[in-house]
Amino acid sequence: MNLTKHDFNLNRSDRESIKNQKACTVWMSGLSASGKSTIANILEIKLHAMGKHTYIMDGDNTRLGLNSNLGFSDEDRDENLRRVAEVCKLMNDAGLIVICSFISPFERNRLKAKEILGDRFLEFYVDADLSTCEDRDPKGLYKKARSGEIKDFTGVSSPFEISDSAVRLINNNYDDLDKNVNIIIKELKKNNYL
């Protein structure tokens, strides 16, 4: 390959300084319907109110565009999350706080994302009971997985590997949402991102 990384005059620190923040990636994993996207949305609203510059990367949204050519085989899931982590790295370089909402069921994928993003990777596991997720099921995916319409569905016919290093967010009812967002904000402050 005849590729050379081009270094430009301005860097991440320059971009962060005009935003009065430090860039990082908040990576939330968990079962479908565990509340990842809802938490991401509330978190972004709160950070925006604090004057912070953010962007949400969501599983469905990236698969409708950037990763529309990928399926759900193990290899495609690996590539999906590798691409997402690389985009997060670029957005972090732009000085943004990126909020990710991805099932990301395999530890190898989260470790790869952490390898790509380095110390700017903050991992959270949105822990909602399987029965709660099935009761919510806004897309009807669990019903399809239980009937055999969807193969390799995380939590039903494919495993979710819980990370020991992730901050656990218990999210079984509506009252948990603000509490979880506050936990994330506390972690961002503790790690000097806010």
ChimeraX attribute file (.defattr): number of C-alpha atoms within 10 A of each C-alpha:
attribute: neighborCount
match mode: 1-to-1
recipient: residues
	/A:1	3
	/A:2	3
	/A:3	5
	/A:4	6
	/A:5	5
	/A:6	6
	/A:7	7
	/A:8	6
	/A:9	6
	/A:10	9
	/A:11	12
	/A:12	16
	/A:13	15
	/A:14	13
	/A:15	18
	/A:16	19
	/A:17	11
	/A:18	9
	/A:19	15
	/A:20	14
	/A:21	19
	/A:22	22
	/A:23	29
	/A:24	26
	/A:25	29
	/A:26	23
	/A:27	26
	/A:28	27
	/A:29	28
	/A:30	25
	/A:31	25
	/A:32	23
	/A:33	24
	/A:34	26
	/A:35	27
	/A:36	28
	/A:37	22
	/A:38	14
	/A:39	24
	/A:40	25
	/A:41	17
	/A:42	15
	/A:43	22
	/A:44	21
	/A:45	14
	/A:46	15
	/A:47	16
	/A:48	13
	/A:49	10
	/A:50	10
	/A:51	12
	/A:52	18
	/A:53	19
	/A:54	21
	/A:55	18
	/A:56	19
	/A:57	22
	/A:58	18
	/A:59	18
	/A:60	13
	/A:61	12
	/A:62	16
	/A:63	14
	/A:64	11
	/A:65	9
	/A:66	13
	/A:67	19
	/A:68	12
	/A:69	10
	/A:70	15
	/A:71	13
	/A:72	12
	/A:73	11
	/A:74	11
	/A:75	10
	/A:76	14
	/A:77	17
	/A:78	18
	/A:79	16
	/A:80	23
	/A:81	21
	/A:82	17
	/A:83	15
	/A:84	20
	/A:85	25
	/A:86	14
	/A:87	16
	/A:88	29
	/A:89	23
	/A:90	14
	/A:91	19
	/A:92	23
	/A:93	18
	/A:94	17
	/A:95	25
	/A:96	24
	/A:97	28
	/A:98	24
	/A:99	25
	/A:100	24
	/A:101	25
	/A:102	21
	/A:103	22
	/A:104	23
	/A:105	20
	/A:106	18
	/A:107	14
	/A:108	12
	/A:109	18
	/A:110	23
	/A:111	14
	/A:112	15
	/A:113	23
	/A:114	18
	/A:115	12
	/A:116	16
	/A:117	20
	/A:118	14
	/A:119	11
	/A:120	18
	/A:121	22
	/A:122	21
	/A:123	21
	/A:124	23
	/A:125	24
	/A:126	26
	/A:127	20
	/A:128	21
	/A:129	15
	/A:130	17
	/A:131	10
	/A:132	14
	/A:133	20
	/A:134	19
	/A:135	13
	/A:136	15
	/A:137	15
	/A:138	11
	/A:139	10
	/A:140	12
	/A:141	16
	/A:142	24
	/A:143	14
	/A:144	13
	/A:145	17
	/A:146	13
	/A:147	10
	/A:148	12
	/A:149	11
	/A:150	14
	/A:151	15
	/A:152	14
	/A:153	20
	/A:154	19
	/A:155	18
	/A:156	15
	/A:157	13
	/A:158	11
	/A:159	13
	/A:160	18
	/A:161	14
	/A:162	16
	/A:163	17
	/A:164	9
	/A:165	10
	/A:166	16
	/A:167	17
	/A:168	19
	/A:169	23
	/A:170	17
	/A:171	23
	/A:172	18
	/A:173	11
	/A:174	9
	/A:175	9
	/A:176	14
	/A:177	21
	/A:178	14
	/A:179	15
	/A:180	20
	/A:181	20
	/A:182	13
	/A:183	16
	/A:184	21
	/A:185	17
	/A:186	14
	/A:187	16
	/A:188	18
	/A:189	11
	/A:190	10
	/A:191	14
	/A:192	11
	/A:193	16
	/A:194	17
